[in-house]
């Protein structure tokens, strides 16, 4: 900082002129630092000026023209202050010419699994408070600065490096950074030996604090993994989060064996991503990981590595995401999978795909009891795999069921049993395709449990959305041909007693479920027929308890609109039943359009933006669940 400026700044620097008195008052700033700490360098220059003067001014070029702040640094090395700010002298926070209210930031602890972490919360501070009660950041005690730095570190959940940025600001901040162990707990650990010295420094500076380790292994440096494991070996016990990235699971066998006997009291989550999965033939067999115990482990994410072959302590796990969508050769039977998963007695959220277990579910009689499960996602990444586990799982507490990337056919859909999911209230179908004739839509809805109160249909094309709404509009005493469907496809007599294409074991119970469902419908119709024709509200043929519906249109090969005319017809017909639709959820960008079609004063339906966080356990669902299809595969 200087009040006497040379003709031009040194190479690699810029001058930010704050205002002019007898001599210009300016900052001489290294360009590489600006580019390193900010994605918008020009905006950062203005911010630095505000930090010094306490006044927010515009940035101008050497000609006095205002500069937009979104771009990169200009082809100039001098940034003068605008005329309005050039004659600012000794303004303080009590000066009435300044804004009357300024944003400031306070910090308070919150419980988020690491209750020792401090995260920021913003509040408004009156700028007219006495000057003596305002403390400059340069005067803050080291322990307060350390708390602020820790808050910034906690906000960078998936990226590191803030400790390096803070350390180069000034020698006082460097001293605080070096004395704050928590700033050194997020460690990127490439297997390559050239990074081991830096990793060792972080391990030393973090002292005994819980660690967030990101271990990255590829084929070129896999030979250094054992050396990395030796370096980390004495610190594995204090892992808080473990993330491993590698092409395929054989490369991380040394790591898994190193973790075999470890007791990890702080371990909260594990994420292993084998992003270029290869066949399982080279594996030596199942490996028990953290066999010494991990009582705090609550989240597991495994991509292309089986939970059967990588055995983890599952007793306290609440959320599991198990993906093997690149699997080419399964070697795990459903019996092995069920035996392993039986240990997850606290599980409340499960995401699993069609490659995680064998297709032998289709012929299996093995039950799978999951009493604590509240939400489940079945992703059928290969459309020909039958998600037969749906017919075998019993989850009396299950509230939300999602089936994704599946081609429906009446002869290959495992009809869920009502007594297996008595608490189910939300059904989600995402990128679900219909094979066969138009009448399949009626069969699909007939296969869904009628207790569903909330229905989410995502990644759906316009024509399919119209067919869905048409089928949902049908009354139980109405001819399906009135909805443009083929009578032959949806005759009630054809549906009675249908067992969902399942024979053999379990077929009798499924058939009973089908008869009960249709018997209920017959009983309702018979009861209504005793009344005068048209007396009382009509009854919906499908999902009679439906209260809300969410429609998320597909975006491939182009964004599809929401069919408003068909939606209005559906809502109007449901309005005439005993259970009208209360809310419709649409993407945020469609709320204005749909709200215009259905204004609140009309009273037909409420329109709100769809958010996954609305679901039970919304914070446990992975972002992958809500991906929109980008091709027809």
C-alpha angles and dihedrals in degrees: 000000000000144000095206114063127198119225094268136359121259118268111284094025137093130206117227107197109208099184141325128245118150087322128020115266108217148154121238105212131185109238094215091058092051092050092045099053100036139048089202107046096182092052089049091054090055089048091054090053090052091050090056102040103024089230125109109222135169123261116239136184125240090276092057094253118142114252125220109237101217099077136074126273112296127239090268134087099207126069110185123199118254118260092256091062101038098089098044108132124168106348117163134187088270094059107115090216089070122082111281094230129040130189114243133169133237129186130219133167118258129185111248104142090288102060092179090067118098118214128190126258120185125225137171117255124195109239092208094071115121113287093231090064093059115090120202114229089241088061097049116118116254093247091056091048090049090054091050091049091049090053091054090047091052092051090058091070099163102024134059136201104087090113090060092049093049093046095062097051096084140325093263092056090045089056091050092048092050091051096048109083096187091066088065099050099091103078128180107210115192110184091231109112094227090073096051096091092058091046089052090053092053092048090052096046094046089059108187100336121128112272134227104206126191108189115191120192129175133172094262096058101026089110088068094055095091090053089051090050091053090051092050096036097096091049103045090097091068098052113135097176126013121197121178126185122187140141095247139355100252088071093062098048091107089054094048091050091049089054093048100101099024120128108211112188094175099042109129106164142010125202119181116178118187094184099181100041119200130190120289098236095105096055117115092215139272117340123205108221123199089002088166088070140269107210094175096050107124107150131053126179116181121177116189094342119098124238086220094059095037100049113200131179101266103174097103099027113127103178129036129179111188116181130173099160093142093051114133101176125027119208099170124094124214089244091060091046095050091047091053095045092050087078091063094086094154097049114136102163127039130180115184135160136215093261096055093083134018123272086246086102084089092070098026125112095189111127122218114206115195106167097170096050114117103168133025135183122196111193112192099198092174107049096213094061112101110227088221092157086079089070093048103045118095113195112162092183097047110130104167129039123184126187115189136188096005133144108219122218124165093230095053106040117106103225108223114233117239095223090053093059106027093152097049112129105152127057122187125192114186123185090344114167127203120225122202130012130353091261089071088084090066091048091050092052090045089056092054117092108260091220091076111121098177126045126190119190111186136182091015126156122231098252092049090047090054091051091048093051090045092053092046089052093062121112118220092247094045128108109246090217088073086070096055095262130131111260092213091061098055109032108151091223089059091055099048112103092002109151099204094257093297123129133170120028113027093009095112094055092046091050090051089052090052092048092048091051094050092040088057089053092047091049091051093048092046091051092050092047089064088065126074112282110273094011115141128358120320123243124239114238094217131038094354092181094055112138104165136022130192122202118193108179122219119254100203128125083358136343110283122217126234108255098238097181093054090042091054092049090051094048092046093052092047089050087064092056130079089259116046123187111267101190140011120203121207135167113289092248090057098048095092093050095046093042089054089055092046107033115193093239089062089066095213098117143335117245122212138163117265115242125173087219087073089074125087109269087015092162091058098056114102120234088239089073092069100045114132117227115258098192142018095260 
